[in-house]
Amino acid sequence: KVTMATQKQLARLWHTTNIYMHPSIQEYAEKLTSLLPDPLKVVYLTNSGSEANDLAMFMARLYTRNFDIISFRGAYHGGSPYTLGLTSIGLYKHGVANGFGCTTTMLPDVFRGPWGGSHCRDSPVQTFRKCSCSEDVCHANDQYIKQFKDTLITSVPKTIAGFIAEPIQGVNGAVQYPRSFLKEAYQLVRERGGVCISDEVQTGFGRTGSHFWGFQTHDVVPDIVTLAKGIGNGFPMAAVVTTKEIASSLAQNLHFNTFGGSPLACVVGAAVLDAIEEDGLQKNSEDVGTYMLQELAKLRNKFEIVGDVRGKGLMIGVEMVTDKDSCHPLPAEEMGQIWEDCKDMGVLIGRGGLYNQTFRIKPPMCITKKDADFAVEVFHTALQRHMERAA
């Protein structure tokens, strides 16, 4: 579907800047915003996630007339000079000035953080940490919210421009927060005049299974949403979606993107949305993702080095440790050996986390249960080989 739509548009018209409007940009914007809740109805198209988050920061500051923006430690929001201030993983930092007006706050990580329990996160798989909370109470969430409030009191002015977060952290290894954290954090930010930005670059377009957008799993509606990666199925495109009020702050002067919103990009984006719906890829992400998570979780009982399995849909993280008592990150060299073994057996997985200690598993959304079985078996074999080397 996507290939055919791309080829057809290439033969017709594949580039004009959005200074010269064309029907496909309007058609795509309407199709995209029909999948988002009110009042998220204004679309600005760019070429990458970094560009999208750049623009989201710019809009937040213009609209609020404030400057400070908060992100989580362990976050990845881009590699541009502007977004590097929001990105909080040392591997991606460079020795140049960046991040003025950006503040990072404690990551509410229920596995590696100081607080966490056995039913904190929205996932088929929970941590092994003990929990005495009742069903409608989460002590870990309360403690992390206190830390967030502390950041608002001590590290930023009384008013802020915004708060940006991924619904599930991607580059940091599919880290999930307590279920109600984002909802409470959004309220605190808005009370201080800030806007809330959801970075859906990795969680969007049905990847988490139960919902089309990651923020929906947290029962929140952001003020700005940024999109990339899955938006174009490999084609370089991205988007910022926001409200009419916030968008109007950008309209006071000229701002345009030479390649963002080209006729080709819009046709590709529309074809991707059609494929997701027609092929049932969101439901497949939920079904196969839940199955794969449960199969991977069984490895925690077989291998001392598998510390945590987490995620939702086809956004999965497997955090590796030296042992379950200390939870020290598995050394990079050993991670690399397991990673190479998986590759040699035909399975490509990613690596992430603050210490590069987590395997990131985010396969194509068309994956089958048979594919999942093969991937889990390969991973199991790679872990067995590692244990034999260590013996």
Buried (B, 14 or more C-beta within 10 A) or exposed (E): EBEEBBEEBEEEEEEBEBEEEBEBBEBBBEBBBEBBBEEBBBBBBBBBBBBBBBBBBBBBBBBBEBBBBBBBBBBBBBBBBBBBBBBBBEEBBEEEEBBEBBBBBBBBBBBBBEBBBBBBBBBBBBBEBEBEBEEEEBBBBBBBBEBBBEBBEEEBEEBBBBBBBBBBBBBBBBBBBBBBBBEBBBEBBBEBBBBBBBBBBBBBBBBBBBBBBBBBBBEBBBBBBBBBBBBBBEBBBBBBBBBEEBBEBBEEEEEEBEBBBBBBBBBBBBBBBBBBEEEEBBBBBBBBBBBBBEBBBBBBEEBEBBBBBBBBBBBBBBBBBBEBEEBEBBBEEBBEBBBEBBEEBEBEBBBBBBBBBBBBBBBEBBBEEEBBEBBBEBBBBBBEBBEEEEE
